[in-house]
Amino acid sequence: MNLSILLKYFWLIPIIVTGINGIISWKKAQRHINENPELKEGYEKLFHGYLVWINIPWVVMGIGCTIGGIPSIEHYLRPQDGNPYVLVWFVTLFLLIVFASFWLFFRDGAEKLVRYPVFIAFAGGSKKITNPALIKILWLLGLAGTVIAIIIVIIYFTSV
């Protein structure tokens, strides 16, 4: 496969992976729904939200790569160049993180994830997280890692 094609259409990979993960998780959720049918509506809302919200940055990237003239995803590693499609992508990521954090901390999102255990688990799903505080701590650690990674990318690609 031509590397330039892969770099131009890389954004499709996370969308496909999200879809596959959604299908697998939905099948796992069926056991919980069969045991407790009143969970079905909550699972449906969470799955729809997951599939829509998690893909927004990748759709934005796809628009930039297909109609925005961005030749490859490598350009998304250089927000300091000021490309409007890249900047919109970063704003989208930032807003998604803000909204997800708000949901998790102030809209009982962590509690919902505990109630609907298919969404978050350790060891391939065999060990469920039952403490909302642990979910919040893990989110904050992931958020710190994301911020550090973005800073490193910007610093590294500024010097290249």
C-alpha positions in Angstrom: 0.0 0.0 0.0 1.2 3.5 -0.8 2.3 5.3 2.3 0.9 8.6 1.2 -2.6 7.0 0.8 -2.3 5.6 4.3 -1.3 8.9 5.7 -4.1 10.8 3.9 -6.8 8.3 5.0 -5.5 7.4 8.4 -8.5 9.1 10.1 -10.6 6.2 8.8 -8.8 3.7 11.0 -9.9 5.1 14.3 -13.5 5.3 13.0 -13.4 1.7 11.9 -11.8 0.6 15.2 -14.4 2.5 17.2 -17.2 0.8 15.2 -15.7 -2.6 15.8 -15.2 -1.9 19.5 -18.8 -0.7 19.7 -20.1 -3.9 18.2 -18.0 -6.1 20.5 -19.0 -4.0 23.6 -22.7 -4.1 22.6 -22.5 -7.9 22.4 -20.9 -8.0 25.9 -23.6 -5.6 27.1 -26.3 -8.1 26.0 -25.5 -10.3 29.0 -26.1 -7.4 31.4 -29.3 -6.4 29.6 -30.6 -9.9 29.7 -30.0 -10.1 33.4 -31.4 -6.6 34.0 -33.6 -5.4 31.1 -34.1 -1.9 32.6 -30.4 -1.2 31.7 -31.1 -1.4 28.0 -32.1 2.2 27.5 -29.0 3.4 29.4 -26.7 1.2 27.4 -28.3 2.4 24.2 -27.7 6.1 25.2 -24.1 5.4 26.2 -23.4 3.5 23.0 -24.8 6.1 20.8 -23.0 8.8 22.6 -19.8 6.9 22.5 -20.0 6.2 18.7 -20.9 9.8 17.9 -18.7 11.8 20.3 -15.5 9.7 20.0 -15.5 10.0 16.2 -16.0 13.8 15.9 -12.3 14.6 15.9 -11.7 11.9 13.3 -14.4 13.2 11.0 -13.0 16.7 11.4 -9.6 15.3 10.4 -11.2 13.5 7.5 -12.7 16.7 6.2 -9.3 18.4 6.5 -7.6 15.6 4.6 -10.2 15.1 1.9 -11.6 18.6 1.1 -9.3 20.9 3.1 -6.2 20.2 1.1 -4.2 18.7 4.0 -2.1 16.0 2.3 -1.5 13.8 5.3 -2.0 13.4 9.0 1.5 14.6 9.6 0.3 18.2 9.3 -1.8 17.6 12.4 1.4 17.3 14.4 2.2 21.0 13.6 -0.6 23.2 14.9 1.9 26.0 15.2 1.8 26.3 11.4 -1.7 27.9 11.8 -3.5 25.7 9.3 -7.2 26.3 10.0 -8.2 22.7 9.6 -5.6 21.6 12.0 -6.6 24.3 14.5 -10.2 23.3 14.3 -9.1 19.7 14.9 -7.3 20.8 18.1 -10.2 22.9 19.2 -12.5 19.9 18.6 -10.2 17.7 20.8 -10.1 20.3 23.5 -13.9 20.8 23.5 -14.5 17.0 23.5 -12.1 16.7 26.5 -13.9 19.6 28.3 -17.4 18.1 27.7 -16.3 14.6 28.6 -14.7 15.9 31.8 -17.8 17.8 32.7 -20.0 14.8 32.1 -17.7 12.5 34.1 -17.3 14.8 37.1 -20.5 16.9 37.2 -23.2 14.9 35.4 -22.6 11.5 37.2 -20.7 10.1 34.2 -18.4 8.1 36.4 -21.3 6.6 38.3 -23.0 5.7 35.0 -19.8 3.9 33.9 -19.9 1.9 37.1 -23.6 1.0 36.5 -22.9 0.0 32.9 -19.7 -2.0 33.4 -19.0 -2.9 29.7 -17.5 0.5 29.1 -14.6 0.5 31.5 -12.7 -2.5 32.9 -9.2 -3.8 33.4 -7.5 -6.9 32.1 -9.6 -7.2 28.9 -12.8 -6.7 30.8 -12.4 -9.4 33.4 -12.0 -6.9 36.3 -14.7 -4.3 36.6 -14.1 -0.9 38.1 -16.7 -0.4 40.8 -15.5 2.9 42.3 -16.4 6.1 40.5 -13.5 7.9 42.2 -11.1 5.5 40.5 -12.6 6.2 37.1 -12.1 9.9 37.8 -8.5 9.4 38.8 -7.8 7.4 35.7 -9.4 10.1 33.6 -7.2 12.7 35.2 -4.1 10.6 34.6 -5.0 10.1 31.0 -5.7 13.8 30.6 -2.3 14.6 32.1 -0.7 12.2 29.7 -2.5 13.8 26.8 -1.4 17.3 27.7 2.2 16.1 28.1 2.1 14.3 24.7 0.7 17.4 22.9 3.4 19.6 24.5 6.1 17.1 23.4 4.7 16.9 19.9 4.5 20.7 19.5 8.0 21.2 20.9 9.5 18.4 18.8 7.9 19.5 15.6 8.8 23.1 16.2 12.5 22.2 16.2 12.3 19.9 13.1 
